[in-house]
Each structure stands twice: as C-alpha cells, then as structure tokens.
Amino acid sequence: FVLIESEILRQLKKVYKSNALKIYCIIRFCCYNKLTKKYDLRKKIELDYICEKMGLTESSRQQISPILDELQGANYIKRYKMKKMASNGEYQITYYEYEIVPFEEWRKARTPIEE
C-alpha cells in the first residue's frame, strides 16, 4: 500500500494520465522509511525497475523520462543526478536518486483544487 494525501491524488488525476500516477506511486513506495513511518528516504531507483513494476518493457524507458521530468518540474518529486566512478576506474556511471516532496512544501507551490 502507498498512502497519498487526497489533494495530491486529485491533482495527479486531474493533470496527468495514469502512467504518471503509477510512477509517482512507485517512487513513493520506494522512499518510505519504515523507521520514521514517513516518505522521507532518498533512494536510487533504476528506470528498468519502474518499467518492470508498471509491466512495461525496457524499451519503454524513453517514455518514462519525460514523465519524471514533469513530476519534478511540478514539485511532486526531487531528482538528483549522481555520478560514481566505475570499479575499473575508466568511466563514470550516472544514475538518479529520488525523493518525495513533503506535503507542506508541495502545497505551498500550488493552490488546492476545489471539487
């Protein structure tokens, strides 16, 4: 289960198609901290993992990136580009870490939707 504040869920449903909602839920699930019982972890999440959990093929990775850009731009998630040196030291590996934007910070960035 993934708990989502009702305002966030309404906004996601109004603005985005189902894939954006699924991606947000997957990231939220991965960022849950069992110790604090909050969505406050910053986690490395591979695009292949997101595709797998959504039932998409690895070739669908190109469809996921623009959605992640939109979710970040709309202040639902934070995405950090990270680099580390390969074990052989010959090249850098680039990956992303994700974090859920806290509800109050998300709320400050927009006006709530009235039903």
PEFENTA-V987094 format. One record per backbone hydrogen bond with DSSP energy under -1.0 kcal/mol. NH is the residue of the N-H (numbers start at 1). CO is the residue of the C=O. If there is no record, write none. Layout:
BEGIN
[[NH/CO] [NH/CO]]
END
This chain:
BEGIN
[[9/5] [10/6] [11/7] [12/8] [13/9] [14/10] [15/11] [16/12] [21/17] [22/18] [23/19] [24/20] [25/21] [26/22] [27/23] [28/24] [29/25] [30/26] [31/27] [32/29] [33/38] [37/33] [40/38] [41/31] [43/98] [45/96] [50/46] [51/47] [52/48] [53/49] [54/50] [56/51] [60/57] [61/58] [63/60] [65/61] [68/64] [69/65] [70/66] [71/67] [72/68] [73/69] [74/70] [75/72] [76/71] [77/71] [78/99] [80/97] [82/95] [84/93] [86/91] [89/86] [93/84] [95/82] [97/80] [98/43] [99/78] [101/76] [106/102] [107/103] [108/104] [110/107]]
END
